[in-house]
Amino acid sequence: MEQVVEMLAVGMICALLTAAAVIAWRRFHPVEEEEESGEEVAEYMSMMIALLYALLLGLALVSVWDLRASSESHTAAEAGALHQMTVLAEGMPPAQRERIDALAESYAAHVVQEEWPRLADRNGLGERGWFPLRQLRAAAAAPPDATPAQEVTALELLAQLGALDDARRGREADAQETLSPALWSGIVIGAILSICILFFFKIGRSPSQLVMAMGMVGLTVFLGLLIHHLASPFGEVMGVSPDPFTRYFPKSAGV
């Protein structure tokens, strides 16, 4: 928060210095009567503000979209690795296979029913979800009387468990990420400046101008809300769903 205040303060100081320089210049270099009006300059400045604001919105959209894509990728990789463990378990002794299947079902149910609501509230994953992974690691070890094929299968199971662990940690990191407060400040300030331009140029004197102004404001608000929802990668509106887990493990949905 201190960095955001500092950036806003620096921007305000630069704006004040610019205004002071312009006023001083006009004071010592009065405007000649034959000089053109400043409407063209004002129009140019408003276009620059709109362009810079569009670039800022684009940067924010790319950032939050990449965050959501990363969350979706980690979720799919985690669920896929867990499912692959149950497939590989077919090559293990029956008791060990049933143990791995039961632990995989239990882990999927925990992720869907307990972790997903926590992720939506940005509360982290907690510690309970790591316990089934430790149990899976123990259950995936090759038995003492394992055949060469079962030993290879055990190694593959541990490899999938490692991929699952990495994807889980990535999902946890994604849940804690959000859009930079500095970008949010720029978005809000840019929106205010864009709306102020409507009054400076007296837009709205004709129905067509009023409709265009309404469209610009509505689109700006829509983009702001879109960025807000995408900034919560596991939120309820546009967040990543636990469908990869419920697809592989239907019982995890609890219905």
C-alpha positions as CSV (number, residue, x, y, z in Angstrom):
1,M,0.0,0.0,0.0
2,E,2.9,2.4,0.7
3,Q,4.2,1.8,-2.8
4,V,0.8,2.7,-4.3
5,V,0.6,5.9,-2.2
6,E,4.2,6.8,-3.2
7,M,3.4,6.3,-6.9
8,L,0.2,8.4,-6.7
9,A,2.2,11.1,-4.9
10,V,4.9,11.1,-7.5
11,G,2.3,11.3,-10.3
12,M,0.5,14.2,-8.5
13,I,3.7,16.1,-8.0
14,C,4.6,15.7,-11.7
15,A,1.2,16.9,-12.7
16,L,1.5,19.9,-10.5
17,L,4.9,20.7,-11.8
18,T,3.6,20.5,-15.3
19,A,0.7,22.8,-14.5
20,A,3.1,25.3,-12.9
21,A,5.4,25.2,-15.9
22,V,2.6,25.8,-18.3
23,I,1.2,28.7,-16.2
24,A,4.7,30.2,-16.0
25,W,5.2,29.9,-19.7
26,R,1.9,31.6,-20.5
27,R,2.7,34.3,-18.0
28,F,5.9,35.3,-19.7
29,H,4.7,34.4,-23.3
30,P,1.1,35.8,-23.6
31,V,-1.1,34.3,-26.2
32,E,-1.3,36.3,-29.4
33,E,-4.7,37.2,-30.7
34,E,-4.0,35.5,-34.0
35,E,-3.1,32.3,-32.3
36,E,-5.5,29.4,-32.8
37,S,-7.7,28.3,-29.9
38,G,-6.7,25.4,-27.7
39,E,-9.5,23.1,-28.7
40,E,-7.3,21.1,-31.0
41,V,-4.7,20.7,-28.3
42,A,-7.3,19.7,-25.8
43,E,-8.7,17.1,-28.3
44,Y,-5.2,15.8,-28.8
45,M,-4.6,15.5,-25.0
46,S,-7.9,13.7,-24.5
47,M,-6.9,11.2,-27.2
48,M,-3.6,10.6,-25.4
49,I,-5.5,10.0,-22.1
50,A,-7.8,7.6,-23.8
51,L,-4.9,5.8,-25.5
52,L,-2.9,5.5,-22.2
53,Y,-6.0,4.3,-20.4
54,A,-6.7,1.7,-23.1
55,L,-3.1,0.4,-22.7
56,L,-3.6,0.2,-18.9
57,L,-6.8,-1.7,-19.3
58,G,-5.1,-4.1,-21.8
59,L,-2.2,-4.7,-19.4
60,A,-4.6,-5.4,-16.5
61,L,-6.7,-7.8,-18.7
62,V,-3.7,-9.7,-19.9
63,S,-2.4,-10.0,-16.3
64,V,-5.6,-11.4,-14.8
65,W,-6.3,-13.6,-17.8
66,D,-2.9,-15.2,-17.5
67,L,-3.6,-15.7,-13.8
68,R,-6.8,-17.5,-14.6
69,A,-5.2,-19.6,-17.3
70,S,-2.4,-20.6,-14.9
71,S,-5.0,-21.6,-12.3
72,E,-6.9,-23.7,-14.8
73,S,-3.7,-25.4,-16.0
74,H,-2.6,-26.3,-12.5
75,T,-6.1,-27.6,-11.6
76,A,-6.2,-29.8,-14.7
77,A,-2.7,-31.1,-14.1
78,E,-3.4,-31.9,-10.5
79,A,-6.6,-33.8,-11.2
80,G,-4.9,-35.6,-14.2
81,A,-2.0,-36.7,-12.1
82,L,-4.3,-38.0,-9.4
83,H,-6.4,-39.9,-12.0
84,Q,-3.3,-41.3,-13.5
85,M,-2.2,-42.7,-10.2
86,T,-5.4,-44.7,-10.0
87,V,-4.8,-46.0,-13.5
88,L,-1.2,-47.1,-12.7
89,A,-2.4,-48.7,-9.5
90,E,-4.0,-51.4,-11.6
91,G,-0.6,-52.9,-11.9
92,M,-0.1,-53.2,-8.1
93,P,-1.4,-56.0,-5.7
94,P,-5.1,-55.8,-5.1
95,A,-4.9,-54.5,-1.5
96,Q,-2.5,-51.8,-2.5
97,R,-4.6,-50.8,-5.5
98,E,-7.7,-50.5,-3.3
99,R,-5.7,-48.4,-0.8
100,I,-4.5,-46.0,-3.5
101,D,-8.0,-45.7,-5.0
102,A,-9.6,-44.9,-1.6
103,L,-6.9,-42.3,-0.9
104,A,-7.4,-40.7,-4.3
105,E,-11.1,-40.5,-3.8
106,S,-10.6,-39.0,-0.3
107,Y,-8.2,-36.4,-1.6
108,A,-10.5,-35.4,-4.5
109,A,-13.4,-35.0,-2.1
110,H,-11.4,-32.9,0.2
111,V,-10.3,-30.6,-2.7
112,V,-13.7,-30.1,-4.1
113,Q,-15.8,-29.9,-0.9
114,E,-13.3,-28.1,1.5
115,E,-10.5,-26.5,-0.4
116,W,-12.5,-24.8,-3.2
117,P,-14.6,-22.6,-0.9
118,R,-11.4,-21.6,0.9
119,L,-9.8,-20.7,-2.4
120,A,-12.7,-18.5,-3.3
121,D,-12.2,-16.6,0.0
122,R,-8.4,-16.5,-0.5
123,N,-7.9,-18.4,2.8
124,G,-5.2,-20.8,1.4
125,L,-5.4,-24.5,1.3
126,G,-4.8,-25.3,5.0
127,E,-2.9,-28.3,6.2
128,R,-5.4,-31.1,6.0
129,G,-5.0,-31.6,2.3
130,W,-1.3,-32.5,2.6
131,F,-2.0,-35.5,4.9
132,P,-3.7,-37.6,2.1
133,L,-0.6,-36.9,-0.1
134,R,1.7,-38.3,2.5
135,Q,-0.5,-41.3,2.8
136,L,-0.5,-41.7,-1.0
137,R,3.3,-41.6,-1.0
138,A,3.5,-44.4,1.5
139,A,0.8,-46.4,-0.3
140,A,2.6,-46.0,-3.7
141,A,5.8,-47.6,-2.5
142,A,6.7,-50.9,-4.0
143,P,5.9,-53.9,-1.7
144,P,8.8,-56.1,-0.4
145,D,7.9,-58.9,-2.8
146,A,7.3,-56.7,-5.8
147,T,7.9,-58.0,-9.3
148,P,10.1,-55.9,-11.7
149,A,7.0,-54.6,-13.4
150,Q,5.5,-53.5,-10.0
151,E,8.8,-51.8,-9.1
152,V,8.6,-49.8,-12.3
153,T,4.9,-49.0,-11.6
154,A,5.8,-47.8,-8.1
155,L,8.4,-45.4,-9.6
156,E,5.8,-44.1,-12.1
157,L,3.3,-43.7,-9.2
158,L,5.8,-41.5,-7.3
159,A,6.5,-39.5,-10.5
160,Q,2.8,-38.8,-10.8
161,L,2.6,-37.9,-7.1
162,G,5.5,-35.4,-7.7
163,A,3.6,-33.8,-10.6
164,L,0.5,-33.7,-8.4
165,D,2.4,-32.0,-5.6
166,D,3.8,-29.4,-7.9
167,A,0.4,-28.6,-9.4
168,R,-1.1,-28.3,-6.0
169,R,1.5,-25.8,-4.9
170,G,1.0,-23.9,-8.1
171,R,-2.8,-23.8,-7.5
172,E,-2.1,-22.5,-3.9
173,A,0.1,-19.8,-5.3
174,D,-2.4,-18.8,-7.9
175,A,-5.1,-18.4,-5.2
176,Q,-3.0,-15.9,-3.4
177,E,-2.2,-13.8,-6.5
178,T,-4.2,-10.8,-7.4
179,L,-4.0,-7.6,-9.6
180,S,-1.5,-5.1,-8.4
181,P,-2.9,-2.3,-6.3
182,A,-0.9,0.1,-8.5
183,L,-2.8,-1.1,-11.5
184,W,-6.1,-0.8,-9.7
185,S,-5.3,2.8,-8.8
186,G,-4.4,3.6,-12.4
187,I,-7.7,2.0,-13.6
188,V,-9.8,4.0,-11.2
189,I,-8.0,7.3,-11.9
190,G,-8.2,6.7,-15.7
191,A,-11.9,6.0,-15.5
192,I,-12.4,9.3,-13.6
193,L,-10.4,11.2,-16.1
194,S,-12.3,9.6,-19.0
195,I,-15.6,10.6,-17.5
196,C,-14.4,14.2,-16.7
197,I,-13.6,14.6,-20.4
198,L,-17.3,14.3,-21.2
199,F,-17.9,17.4,-19.2
200,F,-14.9,19.4,-20.4
201,F,-16.0,19.1,-24.0
202,K,-19.7,19.5,-23.2
203,I,-20.5,16.1,-24.8
204,G,-24.2,15.3,-24.8
205,R,-25.6,18.2,-26.6
206,S,-26.9,15.9,-29.3
207,P,-28.6,12.4,-28.9
208,S,-25.8,10.7,-30.8
209,Q,-23.1,12.2,-28.5
210,L,-25.1,11.2,-25.5
211,V,-25.5,7.6,-26.7
212,M,-21.7,7.4,-27.5
213,A,-20.9,8.7,-24.0
214,M,-23.3,6.2,-22.4
215,G,-21.6,3.4,-24.4
216,M,-18.1,4.5,-23.3
217,V,-19.0,4.7,-19.6
218,G,-20.9,1.4,-19.8
219,L,-18.0,-0.4,-21.5
220,T,-15.5,1.1,-19.0
221,V,-17.6,-0.2,-16.1
222,F,-17.9,-3.6,-17.8
223,L,-14.2,-3.9,-18.3
224,G,-13.6,-2.9,-14.7
225,L,-15.9,-5.6,-13.4
226,L,-14.4,-8.1,-15.8
227,I,-11.0,-7.4,-14.5
228,H,-12.3,-7.6,-10.9
229,H,-13.8,-11.0,-11.4
230,L,-10.8,-12.4,-13.3
231,A,-8.5,-11.2,-10.6
232,S,-10.1,-13.9,-8.4
233,P,-9.1,-17.0,-10.2
234,F,-11.2,-19.3,-8.0
235,G,-14.1,-16.8,-7.4
236,E,-17.7,-17.7,-7.9
237,V,-18.4,-15.6,-11.0
238,M,-15.6,-16.4,-13.5
239,G,-13.3,-18.5,-11.4
240,V,-11.9,-21.9,-12.2
241,S,-14.2,-24.8,-11.3
242,P,-13.2,-28.1,-9.8
243,D,-14.7,-30.0,-12.8
244,P,-11.5,-31.8,-13.6
245,F,-11.7,-33.5,-10.2
246,T,-15.4,-34.3,-10.3
247,R,-15.0,-35.6,-13.9
248,Y,-12.4,-38.2,-12.8
249,F,-13.9,-38.8,-9.3
250,P,-17.7,-38.2,-9.5
251,K,-18.1,-39.1,-5.8
252,S,-16.0,-36.1,-4.8
253,A,-18.9,-33.7,-5.8
254,G,-20.8,-35.0,-2.7
255,V,-24.1,-35.3,-4.6
